Amino acid sequence: MPLRDPRVYPNVLGESLGQSTGREWAVDVWARAGWGVRELWLALQKDVHLQQQLLMGADAVVLGMGSADQLSVGVPRWVMMALPYLRPTSLRREVRRRIDHVHPSLVRATGGRFRFTPPDVIAHCWGKSVDAIRLFAGPDVPLVAVLPADHRTTYYGGVRTHHDEVHALYVRLAAERDVPVVDLAALTRDRLHELNVDGAHWSWPIHTDVGRAMAAVLSARLEQAASHPGDG
C-alpha cells in the first residue's frame, strides 16, 4: 500500500489531529521494514535527515517501534543482518530462500530461544532513543509510543514466547520516561481474523482505530501543553 493512502494509520492520525486541533497537519513517515529498536537507536545516532529535517521542528512524534522486538526468530539476528553482504548474489538469494522456507520449523525446533531483540538491548536502545528524540525535537514536543501488537503469522512458527515479557517491559520503560502509549495488542488480539493473509499486517479498520487512538493521546498532550505553557 502506498504511504499516501488516506487509510494508512499515520494519515488517519493526521486527519484526526486536524479535526481535534483545528489546523492542518503534515505527516512525515520514517520507517524501514524489519527494523527493531536496536536499528532505530543506531539510526538516531547517524541519520542526519532523521535528526535535523524530521525531528527538529516537529510538532509531535510517534515512536511506533516494538512489535518486531517481541518476535522469536529461527536464526540469530546477526545472521540475517549479515545476509546483504553475502556474495555472490546468487548465493545470497539461495541462502535467504532456504532460511525463509524452513524458518517456521526452526522457530519451533528452538522453542523460540533466539530473540529478535534481547530484553537488555530493548531497555538500553528504547531509553536512548526516547532521550535522542527529545533532544532533537525538544523536551516539550508531545511524544506517543506503542506497545507491541499481536499477530498470527506462520513465518514465526506460531510461537509467541516473548510477547507478554516484552509488552510488560515496554510498559515499564514508558512509565519511567513519562511516555504515553497506545496498546497495539489491545487493538489487535481479538481481531486476528481481520489481519491480512500474511497474519501480520492490519486491516483498514485496525489502521483507523490505531490512528485515532494515537491522535487522542497526542491531542490531550497538546491541550495540556497549551494550558500550561512553560511547564515542560
Backbone torsions as a table, in degrees:
resi	resn	phi	psi	omega
1	MET	NA	138.4	177.7
2	PRO	-73.9	144.0	-178.7
3	LEU	-64.1	-20.3	179.6
4	ARG	-77.4	-8.4	179.8
5	ASP	-60.9	126.0	-176.6
6	PRO	-65.5	-13.8	-179.1
7	ARG	-84.4	-14.0	178.9
8	VAL	-70.1	140.3	-167.8
9	TYR	-57.7	-35.0	177.0
10	PRO	-61.0	-34.6	178.9
11	ASN	-75.8	-33.7	172.2
12	VAL	-62.0	-42.2	177.4
13	LEU	-59.0	-48.8	-179.7
14	GLY	-61.4	-42.5	178.9
15	GLU	-64.5	-42.5	-179.8
16	SER	-66.5	-40.0	176.5
17	LEU	-63.3	-38.6	177.8
18	GLY	-61.0	-40.4	179.8
19	GLN	-68.2	-36.3	-176.5
20	SER	-83.0	-26.8	-176.4
21	THR	-103.7	-14.9	179.2
22	GLY	77.7	17.9	176.1
23	ARG	-141.7	159.7	-176.8
24	GLU	-79.7	140.9	178.6
25	TRP	-117.0	129.3	172.1
26	ALA	-92.8	130.3	-175.9
27	VAL	-108.5	123.6	173.3
28	ASP	-109.0	129.9	179.3
29	VAL	-109.7	126.2	175.4
30	TRP	-121.6	113.5	-176.1
31	ALA	-160.0	155.9	172.0
32	ARG	-137.7	138.1	-177.0
33	ALA	-63.3	137.6	173.6
34	GLY	80.0	11.8	-179.0
35	TRP	-92.9	147.7	170.7
36	GLY	-114.6	-169.4	-174.3
37	VAL	-69.4	-24.5	176.7
38	ARG	-63.6	-45.3	179.5
39	GLU	-66.9	-34.2	177.0
40	LEU	-62.0	-46.4	-178.3
41	TRP	-62.7	-40.8	177.0
42	LEU	-62.5	-40.9	-179.7
43	ALA	-67.2	-38.8	179.8
44	LEU	-63.4	-23.7	177.8
45	GLN	-82.1	-25.1	-167.7
46	LYS	-122.7	-22.5	-172.2
47	ASP	-87.1	101.8	-176.8
48	VAL	-65.5	-35.3	177.8
49	HIS	-61.5	-45.7	178.3
50	LEU	-63.9	-44.3	-176.6
51	GLN	-65.1	-52.3	-164.7
52	GLN	-103.6	-22.8	-178.6
53	GLN	-103.6	-24.9	179.5
54	LEU	-102.7	-50.0	-175.7
55	LEU	-78.5	-43.7	178.2
56	MET	-67.4	121.8	-178.9
57	GLY	92.9	-2.7	177.7
58	ALA	-68.6	143.6	177.2
59	ASP	-91.2	-18.3	177.2
60	ALA	-163.3	155.3	-177.4
61	VAL	-135.0	136.1	172.3
62	VAL	-109.6	122.5	175.8
63	LEU	-100.1	92.4	-171.7
64	GLY	-92.6	32.8	-175.6
65	MET	-97.7	144.8	172.8
66	GLY	146.9	-33.2	-174.7
67	SER	-66.6	-34.8	178.6
68	ALA	-72.6	-31.7	-173.7
69	ASP	-65.4	-20.9	-178.7
70	GLN	-79.8	-13.5	-166.5
71	LEU	-74.0	146.9	166.5
72	SER	-91.3	137.7	-178.1
73	VAL	-121.2	157.5	-175.2
74	GLY	-80.7	-23.7	178.0
75	VAL	-133.7	155.3	178.6
76	PRO	-55.5	147.1	-175.8
77	ARG	-59.8	-34.1	-176.6
78	TRP	-64.8	-26.7	177.4
79	VAL	-65.3	-48.5	-179.1
80	MET	-67.0	-35.3	-179.9
81	MET	-69.9	-25.3	-179.7
82	ALA	-85.8	-15.4	-174.9
83	LEU	-56.6	-40.1	-179.6
84	PRO	-59.2	-19.7	-178.2
85	TYR	-94.9	-2.0	-179.3
86	LEU	-76.2	132.7	-179.8
87	ARG	-132.2	152.3	2.5
88	PRO	-74.8	173.3	-176.5
89	THR	-57.4	-39.9	-178.8
90	SER	-61.8	-38.5	178.2
91	LEU	-66.8	-44.7	179.8
92	ARG	-58.7	-46.3	-178.9
93	ARG	-63.8	-39.1	180.0
94	GLU	-68.1	-40.5	178.1
95	VAL	-64.1	-44.8	180.0
96	ARG	-63.8	-41.1	-179.8
97	ARG	-61.5	-42.8	-178.2
98	ARG	-68.9	-40.4	177.6
99	ILE	-62.7	-46.4	179.9
100	ASP	-60.1	-37.9	-177.1
101	HIS	-65.3	-40.7	-175.1
102	VAL	-101.0	1.1	-172.9
103	HIS	-55.1	-48.6	179.1
104	PRO	-57.0	-41.4	179.3
105	SER	-66.1	-37.8	178.6
106	LEU	-64.4	-41.1	178.5
107	VAL	-61.9	-45.9	179.8
108	ARG	-66.4	-40.1	-178.1
109	ALA	-65.4	-33.7	-179.6
110	THR	-91.0	-0.7	179.4
111	GLY	65.3	24.5	-180.0
112	GLY	73.7	21.5	-175.3
113	ARG	-65.1	-38.8	-179.7
114	PHE	-80.9	128.1	-176.8
115	ARG	-103.6	147.5	171.5
116	PHE	-61.6	-45.6	176.7
117	THR	-143.7	120.8	178.0
118	PRO	-64.1	153.0	-176.5
119	PRO	-58.1	-40.3	-179.0
120	ASP	-67.0	-32.5	176.6
121	VAL	-70.4	-40.7	176.5
122	ILE	-57.8	-50.0	-177.0
123	ALA	-60.0	-44.9	-179.0
124	HIS	-66.6	-51.3	-172.3
125	CYS	-72.7	-35.7	179.7
126	TRP	-68.4	-45.2	179.1
127	GLY	-61.9	-43.5	177.9
128	LYS	-64.3	-35.8	-180.0
129	SER	-66.3	-42.6	177.1
130	VAL	-61.6	-44.1	179.0
131	ASP	-61.0	-41.4	-179.6
132	ALA	-67.6	-41.2	178.3
133	ILE	-60.5	-44.0	179.7
134	ARG	-69.2	-28.6	176.1
135	LEU	-67.8	-48.8	-175.7
136	PHE	-78.3	-40.4	-177.3
137	ALA	-84.8	-27.1	-176.7
138	GLY	112.0	143.0	-175.1
139	PRO	-66.8	-20.2	-176.6
140	ASP	-95.9	-4.6	179.9
141	VAL	-72.6	126.2	-178.7
142	PRO	-59.2	136.9	-178.2
143	LEU	-131.8	133.7	173.7
144	VAL	-127.9	138.5	178.2
145	ALA	-115.5	-178.9	-179.2
146	VAL	-127.9	156.1	167.5
147	LEU	-100.6	145.8	-170.1
148	PRO	-58.2	139.2	179.6
149	ALA	-76.6	165.2	173.0
150	ASP	-93.3	166.1	-177.8
151	HIS	-156.0	170.8	174.6
152	ARG	-137.8	25.4	-177.2
153	THR	-68.2	138.4	-179.9
154	THR	-79.5	-14.0	-177.0
155	TYR	-60.3	-30.1	-179.4
156	TYR	-99.3	21.3	171.1
157	GLY	69.9	14.7	-177.6
158	GLY	70.9	13.3	-178.2
159	VAL	-92.9	129.8	178.6
160	ARG	-127.0	41.5	-171.1
161	THR	-57.0	-37.6	-168.2
162	HIS	-107.3	2.8	-172.8
163	HIS	-59.7	-52.4	-174.8
164	ASP	-63.1	-39.7	179.7
165	GLU	-64.0	-46.3	-178.6
166	VAL	-69.2	-38.2	176.7
167	HIS	-57.8	-48.6	179.6
168	ALA	-64.6	-36.4	178.8
169	LEU	-63.5	-44.0	179.2
170	TYR	-66.5	-34.8	175.6
171	VAL	-59.7	-46.0	-179.8
172	ARG	-65.1	-45.9	-178.5
173	LEU	-62.2	-40.9	-179.9
174	ALA	-65.7	-40.4	179.3
175	ALA	-65.2	-38.9	-178.9
176	GLU	-63.2	-30.9	-177.5
177	ARG	-110.3	13.3	176.7
178	ASP	54.8	49.1	177.0
179	VAL	-109.6	116.5	176.7
180	PRO	-67.4	152.5	-175.6
181	VAL	-129.7	154.5	167.4
182	VAL	-108.9	124.0	-176.1
183	ASP	-84.5	98.5	-178.6
184	LEU	-68.2	-28.6	177.6
185	ALA	-64.6	-40.7	179.2
186	ALA	-64.0	-29.0	-179.1
187	LEU	-87.9	-7.7	-175.6
188	THR	-125.8	-25.2	-169.2
189	ARG	-62.4	-32.4	179.7
190	ASP	-95.8	10.1	-176.3
191	ARG	-130.9	28.2	-178.1
192	LEU	-62.2	-26.3	177.6
193	HIS	-67.2	-18.0	179.9
194	GLU	-84.0	-14.8	-175.7
195	LEU	-64.6	157.7	177.5
196	ASN	-62.6	173.4	-173.4
197	VAL	-60.2	-24.1	179.0
198	ASP	-76.9	-8.3	177.7
199	GLY	76.8	7.4	-176.6
200	ALA	-122.4	-43.3	-172.9
201	HIS	-87.7	148.2	-167.7
202	TRP	-82.0	157.5	169.3
203	SER	-77.0	165.9	178.4
204	TRP	-61.5	-40.5	177.3
205	PRO	-60.5	-35.3	177.0
206	ILE	-68.3	-42.0	174.9
207	HIS	-54.2	-44.5	-179.0
208	THR	-61.5	-46.7	-177.8
209	ASP	-66.5	-38.6	178.1
210	VAL	-64.5	-47.4	180.0
211	GLY	-60.2	-43.2	-179.6
212	ARG	-68.8	-36.4	178.2
213	ALA	-64.8	-42.0	177.5
214	MET	-64.1	-41.9	179.9
215	ALA	-62.5	-39.0	179.8
216	ALA	-62.8	-41.7	179.1
217	VAL	-66.0	-47.7	-177.8
218	LEU	-67.1	-37.6	178.5
219	SER	-61.2	-41.5	178.7
220	ALA	-63.6	-41.3	179.0
221	ARG	-67.5	-39.8	178.1
222	LEU	-65.0	-40.3	178.7
223	GLU	-66.1	-40.4	178.7
224	GLN	-63.4	-43.1	179.5
225	ALA	-64.3	-38.2	-179.4
226	ALA	-67.9	-33.5	-178.5
227	SER	-84.1	-17.3	178.4
228	HIS	-131.5	65.2	-177.2
229	PRO	-63.2	137.6	176.9
230	GLY	86.3	-1.9	-178.4
231	ASP	-74.7	-23.1	-177.2
232	GLY	-65.8	NA	NA
